[in-house]
């Protein structure tokens, strides 16, 4: 049934005119004002909530995708970056002072704003991941600190992964990697290597790799120390099932295929045995719903190919892949669209479906349509009059506005 629907969509996609239609941005009576005079935010929703700092007080609160303030501006945050939710939890703190100077007391809050106080003296932290685990560094004594995982209740978990270090010069913890195919990557600060552990906290693959991707479809790309630091793929038992022969970082498997680059240029697709199964492209990325974006040598714009590498839509205007920007991160589709930056000075950022349908929003020159910061429901826009979020039909859902007085 899914393939039948995709075929219908493809037929519609091919019939689209070359010039993309613009969806106008509109404000209606249902647009919500978020009253705040001066604020700071990175416009990135996490776990359905957006962190916003009231610059008049220096305190953080959280807004949902409808523009409702669900957690008041009452929290501090002393780690790098912005506070963010994951797995229903967020690390925040309250500032105070004692006879030795300024202090921070850390809390785990849930999406209703209920708080659990952490009794540990935390000197650094990384946000919760989507599974509800975070990494903190807490002091053990005057000389040593410990990097440990906590859950959304603030309890220490996965003791086999805890690491003790000198407090002076302690490394900032990486954000806890999420579980995929039952395993999550971890970083050993002493060895400076990566490994994998399971949901019981047992180390399944020791920290022996220079770099690792998360598991996808039962395999994970890993960078070994031998052979000049080449890449291969391991299975969930830690066995190398595709030898470490790739000099450049491959892309993870999607729909049974992975994109790998050749040393001297050119990109091909392999299957889970490591066998090349495609013609050579200038670049090709991950499959999604049976289609992939592909760039042929000698063509100025990219094509769309099906699972058999037949071109189903040719030469998408002003859309191209850049093989110099391959980084192993698959193209992400949110609400059925991938994000494209457009051409500086020539075209605005836009959204693109797997079959080539373009979604653009109209605005005046100099106004920013920030399609990079979006969710399944809303997209950030910064216009001359409005800084807020629209839905995929162009309606302003909410915007930030100053108090009348």
WOFENTA-V719451 format. One record per residue. N is the residue number from 1. RES is the residue in one letter. OMEGA is omega in degrees with one decimal (NA if undefined). NEAR is the number of other C-alpha atoms within 8 Angstrom. D_LAST is the distance of its C-alpha to the last C-alpha in Angstrom with 1 decimal. Layout:
N,RES,OMEGA,NEAR,D_LAST
N,RES,OMEGA,NEAR,D_LAST
//
This chain:
1,X,-179.8,4,57.3
2,X,-178.8,5,54.6
3,X,179.1,6,56.9
4,X,179.8,7,57.5
5,X,179.7,8,53.8
6,X,179.4,9,53.2
7,X,177.4,8,56.2
8,X,179.9,8,54.6
9,X,-179.7,9,51.3
10,X,178.9,9,53.2
11,X,177.3,8,54.9
12,X,-179.4,8,51.6
13,X,-178.9,10,50.3
14,X,-177.3,8,53.3
15,X,-179.0,6,52.9
16,X,175.8,7,49.4
17,X,-177.5,5,49.2
18,X,-179.4,5,49.0
19,X,-178.0,4,45.7
20,X,176.5,8,42.9
21,X,179.1,7,40.7
22,X,174.6,8,36.9
23,X,-177.9,10,34.6
24,X,175.1,8,31.6
25,X,-173.9,12,28.1
26,X,173.2,7,26.4
27,X,-180.0,7,23.2
28,X,-176.1,7,23.7
29,X,180.0,4,22.1
30,X,178.3,5,22.8
31,X,-174.4,11,20.8
32,X,173.6,9,18.5
33,X,170.8,9,15.0
34,X,-173.2,11,14.7
35,X,176.3,8,11.1
36,X,-172.0,10,11.2
37,X,178.2,9,9.8
38,X,-171.9,8,13.3
39,X,176.2,10,16.4
40,X,176.2,8,20.2
41,X,174.4,10,22.7
42,X,175.5,6,26.1
43,X,-177.7,8,25.6
44,X,174.6,9,28.8
45,X,174.4,13,29.2
46,X,179.7,9,31.9
47,X,175.5,9,33.4
48,X,-178.4,7,30.7
49,X,179.8,12,27.7
50,X,176.6,14,25.4
51,X,179.0,16,24.4
52,X,177.5,12,20.8
53,X,172.2,12,19.7
54,X,-175.3,15,16.3
55,X,177.1,9,16.6
56,X,179.8,7,14.3
57,X,-177.0,5,16.9
58,X,-175.3,8,19.9
59,X,-174.7,11,20.6
60,X,169.4,14,21.8
61,X,-175.6,15,21.5
62,X,-177.7,13,23.1
63,X,177.3,14,22.4
64,X,-173.1,11,25.2
65,X,174.6,11,26.3
66,X,-179.6,8,24.5
67,X,178.2,12,21.1
68,X,175.3,8,21.2
69,X,-174.8,10,20.0
70,X,175.5,11,23.4
71,X,-173.6,10,23.2
72,X,178.8,8,20.2
73,X,-175.3,11,19.2
74,X,-171.4,7,21.7
75,X,170.5,10,24.6
76,X,176.1,11,26.0
77,X,-170.9,11,28.5
78,X,175.1,7,31.0
79,X,-178.5,8,33.4
80,X,175.5,4,33.5
81,X,-175.0,4,31.2
82,X,174.8,9,28.8
83,X,177.9,10,29.3
84,X,179.2,13,30.7
85,X,172.2,14,32.4
86,X,179.8,14,36.0
87,X,178.1,12,38.3
88,X,-176.5,11,35.6
89,X,179.2,13,34.9
90,X,174.9,13,32.7
91,X,176.7,14,33.2
92,X,179.1,13,30.3
93,X,171.7,12,30.3
94,X,-177.2,10,28.7
95,X,176.9,9,29.1
96,X,178.5,8,30.7
97,X,173.3,9,33.3
98,X,-175.2,7,36.9
99,X,179.2,4,39.5
100,X,178.8,5,40.0
101,X,-175.5,6,36.5
102,X,179.2,8,33.7
103,X,173.2,8,34.4
104,X,172.7,9,33.2
105,X,-173.3,12,34.1
106,X,-179.4,12,34.3
107,X,164.6,11,33.8
108,X,176.9,15,34.6
109,X,174.2,13,32.0
110,X,-172.5,10,32.7
111,X,173.1,9,30.6
112,X,179.0,7,29.6
113,X,177.3,8,28.3
114,X,-169.8,7,31.4
115,X,172.1,8,32.5
116,X,-179.0,9,36.0
117,X,175.8,9,36.4
118,X,-175.8,9,38.8
119,X,-178.8,6,41.0
120,X,172.4,6,42.2
121,X,-173.6,7,41.1
122,X,179.1,10,39.7
123,X,175.6,8,39.7
124,X,-178.3,11,38.8
125,X,170.7,12,38.3
126,X,-172.2,12,38.1
127,X,174.5,14,36.2
128,X,173.0,18,37.8
129,X,-174.5,14,39.8
130,X,177.7,10,40.1
131,X,179.8,9,42.9
132,X,175.9,12,40.8
133,X,179.1,13,42.4
134,X,174.7,14,40.9
135,X,175.5,16,42.5
136,X,168.9,14,41.6
137,X,-179.1,13,43.3
138,X,179.3,12,43.8
139,X,175.8,13,45.8
140,X,175.6,8,49.3
141,X,-175.9,6,50.4
142,X,-173.6,5,50.0
143,X,-171.3,8,51.5
144,X,173.9,11,51.0
145,X,-179.6,14,48.3
146,X,173.1,12,48.6
147,X,-174.3,13,47.0
148,X,174.5,14,47.0
149,X,169.1,14,45.7
150,X,175.2,13,43.6
151,X,-175.8,11,43.0
152,X,173.3,11,39.8
153,X,-179.1,7,40.9
154,X,-179.0,10,41.0
155,X,175.8,7,44.8
156,X,-178.5,9,46.9
157,X,178.4,9,49.0
158,X,-175.9,11,51.6
159,X,-179.9,9,53.3
160,X,-177.3,7,55.7
161,X,179.1,8,52.9
162,X,-177.9,10,51.6
163,X,178.4,9,52.1
164,X,-175.9,8,52.4
165,X,171.9,9,51.7
166,X,-179.6,9,51.3
167,X,177.9,9,47.8
168,X,179.5,5,48.0
169,X,179.9,5,47.5
170,X,179.9,8,46.7
171,X,172.1,5,45.7
172,X,-178.8,6,42.4
173,X,171.0,11,43.2
174,X,174.6,7,43.1
175,X,-178.4,10,41.1
176,X,179.6,12,43.5
177,X,-178.6,9,45.3
178,X,176.7,9,45.4
179,X,174.7,12,48.6
180,X,-173.5,9,50.4
181,X,175.9,9,53.9
182,X,-178.3,7,53.7
183,X,175.7,12,53.4
184,X,177.9,14,50.6
185,X,172.6,14,51.0
186,X,-178.7,11,50.6
187,X,176.1,10,50.8
188,X,-174.8,11,53.3
189,X,179.8,8,51.9
190,X,-178.5,4,55.3
191,X,-174.1,6,57.2
192,X,-179.8,8,54.3
193,X,-179.1,12,55.4
194,X,172.9,15,54.2
195,X,-179.0,16,55.7
196,X,175.1,13,55.0
197,X,-178.6,14,54.9
198,X,-174.4,12,54.9
199,X,174.2,9,52.7
200,X,-179.0,6,55.1
201,X,179.9,11,54.2
202,X,177.8,9,57.7
203,X,-179.0,10,58.1
204,X,178.6,10,59.8
205,X,-176.5,9,60.0
206,X,-177.5,8,60.0
207,X,-177.8,12,57.7
208,X,-173.2,9,60.0
209,X,179.1,12,57.9
210,X,-178.9,12,56.0
211,X,179.0,9,53.4
212,X,167.5,12,53.1
213,X,174.5,9,51.3
214,X,177.6,11,50.4
215,X,176.9,14,53.1
216,X,-179.4,11,53.2
217,X,173.9,9,55.9
218,X,-179.4,8,57.9
219,X,175.9,12,58.0
220,X,175.0,13,56.0
221,X,-179.9,15,56.3
222,X,178.7,13,57.2
223,X,-175.2,13,57.9
224,X,178.5,14,61.1
225,X,-178.2,10,62.3
226,X,174.2,6,65.6
227,X,177.4,6,66.5
228,X,177.8,5,63.9
229,X,-179.8,10,61.0
230,X,-177.8,14,61.6
231,X,171.0,16,59.8
232,X,-179.7,15,61.4
233,X,174.8,13,60.5
234,X,173.7,14,61.2
235,X,-173.4,11,61.3
236,X,174.7,10,59.8
237,X,179.0,7,62.9
238,X,-180.0,8,62.4
239,X,177.0,7,65.3
240,X,-176.0,10,65.1
241,X,170.5,9,65.8
242,X,-171.5,10,65.1
243,X,179.6,8,66.4
244,X,-176.4,11,64.2
245,X,-175.1,7,65.2
246,X,-178.4,13,62.0
247,X,179.7,9,61.0
248,X,-175.9,10,57.4
249,X,178.2,10,54.9
250,X,173.5,12,55.6
251,X,180.0,14,53.1
252,X,179.7,16,53.2
253,X,172.8,12,55.2
254,X,179.2,11,53.7
255,X,174.1,8,56.0
256,X,-177.1,8,59.0
257,X,175.9,12,58.5
258,X,-179.7,13,57.1
259,X,179.8,15,56.5
260,X,-178.2,13,58.4
261,X,174.6,12,58.8
262,X,-176.7,11,62.1
263,X,-175.3,7,62.6
264,X,179.8,4,63.5
265,X,-175.7,7,61.0
266,X,-176.9,10,60.9
267,X,178.0,13,59.4
268,X,173.9,16,61.1
269,X,174.0,13,60.5
270,X,172.1,14,62.4
271,X,-172.9,11,63.2
272,X,171.2,8,63.2
273,X,-176.5,7,66.7
274,X,-179.0,7,65.5
275,X,176.0,7,67.5
276,X,-174.6,8,66.1
277,X,-176.2,8,65.6
278,X,167.2,8,64.0
279,X,179.0,7,64.9
280,X,178.1,7,63.3
281,X,167.4,12,60.0
282,X,173.9,12,58.0
283,X,172.5,13,55.3
284,X,-176.7,14,54.6
285,X,-171.5,11,52.0
286,X,175.0,15,51.8
287,X,175.9,12,52.7
288,X,-177.7,9,50.4
289,X,174.8,6,51.7
290,X,-178.1,8,54.9
291,X,178.9,12,53.6
292,X,172.3,14,52.8
293,X,-176.9,14,51.5
294,X,178.0,14,54.4
295,X,177.4,14,55.1
296,X,173.6,10,58.7
297,X,177.4,6,60.2
298,X,177.7,4,60.5
299,X,-176.3,8,57.7
300,X,-178.8,6,54.5
301,X,-174.2,12,52.4
302,X,176.0,15,52.6
303,X,169.7,14,54.3
304,X,179.6,15,53.8
305,X,177.2,14,56.9
306,X,-174.6,11,57.9
307,X,175.5,9,59.4
308,X,177.9,5,62.8
309,X,170.7,8,61.2
310,X,178.5,7,61.9
311,X,179.2,9,59.4
312,X,172.0,8,57.7
313,X,-169.8,11,55.2
314,X,169.5,8,56.0
315,X,175.3,10,54.0
316,X,-172.2,11,50.4
317,X,176.6,6,48.9
318,X,-179.7,7,46.8
319,X,-177.4,9,47.0
320,X,174.4,9,49.1
321,X,179.4,11,49.7
322,X,-177.6,7,49.9
323,X,178.5,7,52.7
324,X,-178.8,4,51.5
325,X,175.9,5,48.3
326,X,-176.5,7,50.1
327,X,179.3,6,48.8
328,X,179.7,8,50.1
329,X,-177.0,7,46.8
330,X,174.4,8,47.4
331,X,-176.4,7,45.3
332,X,176.7,6,42.8
333,X,177.7,9,42.3
334,X,-175.9,9,39.0
335,X,175.7,7,39.1
336,X,-178.1,7,42.3
337,X,168.7,10,41.0
338,X,-175.2,12,41.4
339,X,179.8,12,39.0
340,X,-171.6,8,40.1
341,X,-173.8,7,38.4
342,X,-178.9,11,39.7
343,X,-179.5,9,41.1
344,X,178.3,6,39.1
345,X,-175.7,4,38.6
346,X,-178.2,6,40.6
347,X,-179.6,7,39.0
348,X,172.9,10,35.9
349,X,-177.2,13,36.0
350,X,176.6,13,37.5
351,X,-175.3,12,38.8
352,X,178.4,13,42.6
353,X,179.2,11,44.6
354,X,179.2,14,48.0
355,X,172.9,11,49.7
356,X,176.2,11,47.8
357,X,-176.5,9,45.2
358,X,174.1,10,42.3
359,X,177.0,11,38.6
360,X,178.3,12,36.3
361,X,-177.0,11,32.9
362,X,175.9,8,32.2
363,X,175.9,10,29.6
364,X,177.5,5,29.5
365,X,-178.2,4,31.1
366,X,177.3,4,29.0
367,X,-170.8,9,27.0
368,X,172.1,8,27.9
369,X,-170.1,12,29.4
370,X,-176.2,10,29.7
371,X,-178.9,12,32.4
372,X,179.5,7,33.4
373,X,-177.7,10,30.7
374,X,176.4,12,31.4
375,X,175.1,9,32.9
376,X,-174.0,6,35.1
377,X,-170.6,9,32.1
378,X,-179.1,12,29.3
379,X,179.0,14,29.1
380,X,172.3,15,26.5
381,X,175.3,13,25.3
382,X,-177.1,11,23.2
383,X,-179.8,10,22.7
384,X,-177.5,6,21.0
385,X,-171.3,4,18.3
386,X,170.2,9,18.6
387,X,-174.7,11,19.4
388,X,-174.5,12,20.9
389,X,176.3,12,24.1
390,X,170.4,15,26.5
391,X,-174.6,11,29.6
392,X,172.5,8,33.1
393,X,177.4,7,32.9
394,X,179.7,11,30.0
395,X,176.6,12,27.4
396,X,-179.6,14,23.9
397,X,174.3,14,23.7
398,X,178.8,13,20.3
399,X,179.3,14,17.9
400,X,-178.0,11,15.1
401,X,179.7,9,11.6
402,X,174.0,8,8.3
403,X,-179.1,7,5.4
404,X,-177.9,3,3.8
405,X,NA,2,0.0
//
